[in-house]
Amino acid sequence: MPERTSCTMIFVPLLHYFLCKNDYSGNEAGLRYRLTPGKRTVPDPDGGADATKEEKILTVDYWPAPWTIDKTDPALRRREVFPLTDEGRAAAAQYLKDAYEAEPERWNNCPDMMDCDPWTPPAPEPEEEAETRNA
């Protein structure tokens, strides 16, 4: 019987999907990911001093299963920003594929939701303690 090789099946929708301001999320084994279109302000070299312009971007987040991004420790999350173009979309897909293929054992052995607790942010400091530390 021939040996099976792993095949990464990460899907990233076509550019038009993101140009319509749609987010997309998916997973490959325990690698969870989200792609979010948006805009950012960047310096405009053609506009003179202090000139800026808006640039369309595609933000890619990935994190380990089993929880949503909000319930995953920020130290385990990764983010990269790409231009919102066909080339940027292809680079985002390659970024996710590379992330999976760099650590397949990690993504194939994520804990089950029944075996771990979701991350919760630390409790805010009481105002009195914060004021005495800042004084």
C-alpha positions as CSV (number, residue, x, y, z in Angstrom):
1,M,0.0,0.0,0.0
2,P,1.5,3.4,-0.9
3,E,2.5,5.7,1.9
4,R,0.1,8.6,2.6
5,T,1.4,12.1,2.6
6,S,-0.3,15.0,4.3
7,C,-2.0,17.5,2.1
8,T,-2.7,21.0,3.4
9,M,-6.2,22.0,2.6
10,I,-6.2,25.6,3.7
11,F,-8.8,27.6,1.7
12,V,-8.8,31.3,1.2
13,P,-11.7,32.8,-0.8
14,L,-11.1,34.9,-4.0
15,L,-10.3,38.5,-3.7
16,H,-13.8,39.7,-4.6
17,Y,-15.1,38.0,-1.4
18,F,-12.8,40.3,0.7
19,L,-13.5,43.4,-1.4
20,C,-17.1,43.0,-0.4
21,K,-15.9,43.4,3.2
22,N,-16.5,39.8,4.3
23,D,-14.4,38.1,7.0
24,Y,-13.5,34.5,6.5
25,S,-12.5,31.9,9.1
26,G,-11.4,28.3,8.8
27,N,-9.2,25.6,10.2
28,E,-6.7,23.0,9.2
29,A,-6.5,20.3,11.9
30,G,-5.8,22.4,15.0
31,L,-4.7,25.6,13.1
32,R,-7.5,28.0,13.3
33,Y,-7.4,31.1,11.2
34,R,-9.3,34.3,10.3
35,L,-8.8,36.7,7.4
36,T,-10.3,40.2,7.8
37,P,-10.3,43.0,5.1
38,G,-9.7,46.5,6.3
39,K,-7.9,49.8,5.7
40,R,-4.9,51.5,7.3
41,T,-3.4,54.9,7.0
42,V,0.1,55.1,5.5
43,P,2.5,58.0,4.5
44,D,1.9,59.3,1.0
45,P,5.2,60.1,-0.6
46,D,3.5,61.9,-3.5
47,G,1.5,64.2,-1.2
48,G,4.2,66.2,0.4
49,A,5.1,66.5,4.1
50,D,2.8,64.8,6.6
51,A,0.5,63.6,3.8
52,T,-1.2,60.2,4.3
53,K,-3.4,57.9,2.3
54,E,-5.6,54.9,3.0
55,E,-4.4,51.5,1.9
56,K,-6.7,48.4,1.7
57,I,-5.3,45.5,3.7
58,L,-6.0,41.8,4.5
59,T,-5.2,40.9,8.2
60,V,-4.5,37.2,8.9
61,D,-4.7,35.8,12.4
62,Y,-4.0,32.2,13.4
63,W,-4.1,30.4,16.7
64,P,-4.2,26.9,18.1
65,A,-7.5,25.0,18.7
66,P,-9.7,24.4,20.6
67,W,-10.9,27.9,21.5
68,T,-11.9,31.0,19.6
69,I,-9.3,33.7,19.2
70,D,-10.7,35.7,22.1
71,K,-10.4,32.7,24.4
72,T,-6.8,31.9,23.3
73,D,-3.8,33.3,25.2
74,P,-2.4,36.2,23.2
75,A,1.1,34.7,23.4
76,L,-0.2,31.8,21.2
77,R,-1.8,34.1,18.5
78,R,0.0,35.3,15.3
79,R,-1.0,38.2,13.0
80,E,0.3,39.3,9.7
81,V,-1.0,42.1,7.3
82,F,-1.0,41.8,3.5
83,P,-2.2,44.2,0.8
84,L,-5.7,43.6,-0.3
85,T,-4.8,42.5,-3.8
86,D,-4.6,39.2,-5.7
87,E,-0.9,38.9,-4.8
88,G,-1.7,39.7,-1.1
89,R,-4.4,37.1,-1.0
90,A,-2.1,34.5,-2.5
91,A,0.7,35.5,0.0
92,A,-1.8,35.2,2.9
93,A,-2.8,31.7,1.7
94,Q,0.9,30.8,1.5
95,Y,1.6,32.3,5.0
96,L,-1.1,30.0,6.5
97,K,0.1,27.0,4.6
98,D,3.7,27.6,5.7
99,A,2.6,28.1,9.3
100,Y,0.8,24.7,9.2
101,E,3.7,22.9,7.4
102,A,6.3,24.3,9.8
103,E,4.7,22.5,12.8
104,P,2.3,19.8,11.6
105,E,2.7,17.8,14.9
106,R,1.6,20.8,16.9
107,W,-1.5,21.4,14.8
108,N,-2.5,17.7,14.7
109,N,-2.1,17.3,18.5
110,C,-4.0,20.3,19.9
111,P,-5.9,19.6,23.1
112,D,-9.6,18.9,23.1
113,M,-11.9,21.5,24.5
114,M,-12.8,19.0,27.3
115,D,-9.2,18.8,28.3
116,C,-8.3,22.4,28.9
117,D,-9.8,25.7,30.0
118,P,-10.2,28.8,27.9
119,W,-7.8,31.7,28.5
120,T,-9.2,34.6,30.5
121,P,-7.7,38.0,30.7
122,P,-6.1,38.9,34.1
123,A,-8.5,40.7,36.5
124,P,-8.0,44.5,36.4
125,E,-6.2,46.0,39.4
126,P,-8.4,47.7,41.9
127,E,-8.2,51.5,41.5
128,E,-6.7,52.0,44.9
129,E,-3.8,49.7,44.3
130,A,-3.1,51.2,40.9
131,E,-3.1,54.8,42.3
132,T,-0.6,53.9,45.1
133,R,1.8,52.2,42.6
134,N,1.7,55.3,40.4
135,A,2.2,57.8,43.2
